[in-house]
Amino acid sequence: MSTVTTPPAEQTALTAQLVTELQSMRAYPSISILATTRPGPAMHGEDVSVLRSLAASAARRLAAEDSGHLDADPERLLAALNVMIGDAAGRPTGRGVALFVSASEQFRVNLPVPVVNRCVIDPTFATRDLVRAVQHTPHHAVLLLSTNEARLLHDRGGVLTPAASGGFPARRRILGARRSRADERPTDFLRRVDRALGVALRLDPMPLVLVAAEPTASRFHRLSRNTGRLAGIVKGSHLHTGADELTTLTRPVLQDYLRSRAREALDLIEQRAGSGRVLTDINSAWLAARWERPELLAVEEDYFYPARLGQDGDSLVHTDEVDRPDVIDDAVDELIEIVLGRGGWIALLPPGELPGGARLALTLHR
């Protein structure tokens, strides 16, 4: 049985890469604590109490486990968890928090969305809420542009930072105070910015928000070869606007983009239904996701499905005995990980948007 150290885990920025890393980690037990919090400079006392109650639930569940089946000493895991809670209590909070502890890993992640308060103990971490949070605040690029200057920013987990790209920031080449034939023409400058943008997006593909005044915004949009994933345009000159204000300005554009992605998912389900390539019950989706070619998994945000594996090892048997060691706390979370791991994409939708009263829909490639 291995050990786990107990220094407090530093807060980890929420990114798609982090979600992928968490989904790849396997150890039993892997403890996931998820709770809604009040945004503020320090965690509210009631939210701390919720975390401690969830940690007590983890302690009760681990006490019932056969220690011979565990990869780490439960007492050390719980000690690490309680240190994390104590540290998180004095830190700034978002709308939710996730704590992850296993034999070799510790992560604390602030979330921009509220969650269902719960403790999950499984061989893997519970990442569905992180997937949902990434979708609500997708990793994206913001191009701040004028005819003379360009900056490229990346938003990772709600924080705007300069992109690590050699082409930015960029300035139009002007030789002196007076106009000269040797000065870089505005159109040539915009084309140079577009080439640099293309390099940056090939290295790190993501949706793009363009921020520019007219007519620069329209001119760049017409000539650009790298706006295939343009989420939208914010009109105005904001090259030196602060990060918080930029986040406020771009939020409506991203919300429209996310709504379009939801419509895209529903349109795809409708298209695939005509050829019999849509599964809307979790047992069929569970089997097909592993043995066929999953394309899209659309799931209602509040759909949780605790289950045991059937005797055949492939089917799911629903149960309310979440505290039992042989129960998968949330088969939907596991299904999301399977689909992502096999190259599919995920749409987490509000209740009632899927056709026919379905809670989920899995589409398959031919």
Buried (B, 14 or more C-beta within 10 A) or exposed (E): EEEBEBEBBEBBEBBBEBBEBBBEBEBBBBBBBBBBBEEEEEBBEEBBEBBBEBBEBBBEBBEEBEEEEBBBBBEBBBBBBBBBBEBBBEBEBBBBBBBBBBBEBBBBBBBBBBBBBBBBBBBBBBBBBBBBBBBBBBBBBBBBBBBBBBBBBBBBBBEBEEBEBEBBBBEBEBEEEEEEEEBBEBEEBBBBBBBBBBEBBEEEEBBBBBBBBEEBBEBBEEEBEBBEEBBBBBBEBBBEBEEEEBBEBBEEBBEEBBEEBBEEBBEBBEEBBEEEBBBBEBBEBBBBBBEBBBBBBBBBBEBBBBBBBEEEEEBBEEBEEBBEBEBBBBBBBBBBBBBBBEEBBBBBBEEEBBEEEBBBBBBBEE
